Amino acid sequence: MRLIRLLANLGYGSQKDVRAMIRDGRVTDADGKELAVDTRAKAEDVRLDGEALDPGPGMVLMLNKPDGYTCSTADPGRIVYELLPERFMHRNPVLAPVGRLDRDTTGLLLMTDDGALLHRITSPKNHVPKTYECTLARPLKGNEADIFASGDLLLRSETTVLKPAVLEVLDPQRCRLTIVEGRYHQVKRMFAATGNHVETLHRSSLGGVTLGDLAPGKWRLLSPEDVAAIGV
Ligand code: URA
């Protein structure tokens, strides 16, 4: 791909900005040799101010989403893109959240510019497990695990029952729930259906990928092994 387009698609600037960066000698090959405006190059062979470029299309990252951020590009409040380098919002193809977490839900959020991967992860057909740590307003009654595992729980205003989900009770008001779908406000609505209310919700894993020691508000790129561990 032509250098200008390559850098512009990675969000480093408009074609005009990028042309100026190249003219200023800021764009080099791996040996530090300045590249000309009309060069054709791959992202991995190019340096900007001596630094490697971000990965090209196919990039997948995970963010430990803090409370108070929305999974959107346009919201009057804080958005998850503010936690990433600014250029990530200007990539082409677009870097998008894989499914959504509510503004007050914390934890593992994947983002990718790979539309096919995004579709595979979010497709209900693929049953990718998602695990949430929940704190509840009221103690569990004791029948929730059976209700969620039954495969016949129908949420209000829906026409199809939920797939079985696994509930692990940690203490009377704390539990871990694994679901294989991603319906709107699903976890909160499941507990509402049992007469309870979710006070805090944190996603700790998706497929075989966990947050590990990634601190709230931090992100990291996923390796090909991590992507394989998603299981789609
Ligand atoms: N279920 C919810 O209710 N909210 C989320 O953010 C994710 C799953």
Residues whose N, C-alpha, C, O or C-beta is under 5 A from the ligand:
A	BS01	URA	R100 L101 D102 T105 H185 Q186 V187 K188 R189
